[in-house]
Amino acid sequence: MFKRLIATCTLLLAAAPALAENPQVLLKTSHGDIKMELNAEAAPVSVENFLRYADAGHYDGLIFHRVIPGFMIQGGGFTPDMNQRAVGKSIKNEADNGLRNDRYTVAMARTQVVDSATSQFFINLGNNDFLNHGGRDFGYAVFAEVIDGQHVVETIAKVPTATTRGHQNVPTNPVTIQSVERVEAAAE
């Protein structure tokens, strides 16, 4: 009995680091909750960066400022009045990590400069192969996937948009990110 208890405890301790490697976050929005699992093994720089912004409350009160049905929804940079929130240094692009820009995956947004991602991210609404590494350019680094709340993603994808303060595809009624917080992974 004692040996079995020791073996079970050893297995649990061995599994603990693996659980910690894939943190989960709950992105609470004005349209509902989106739960994401981050892939720290494949995209350690992007995951650490995203969690640093989340833990600091950076995303709280920002909006999904770019919504293109069938393509993606993007957030993490602008306030409802389309002012950009200050960000830290840009990070290395991890698009060559083997993860693909498939439906409901989450990737770092960037400019045309390969290593320019900061706080902005997008959720893919379809399989966007042209955004993968080796496509039209270096690619966009996938670092997470939506594991619950896909219906919320689809609801956001259908909101009316317009051009606002020089930005295209901005929801006419703000889709607000209320908070992004770490959550415990559900026991299987």
Beta strands, then each sheet from edge to edge (+ up, - down):
strand 1: 24-29
strand 2: 32-38
strand 3: 64-68
strand 4: 72-75
strand 5: 105-108
strand 6: 121-124
strand 7: 142-148
strand 8: 161-164
strand 9: 167-171
strand 10: 177-183
sheet 1: 3+ 4- 6+ 5- 7+ 2- 1+ 10-
sheet 2: 8+ 9-
end
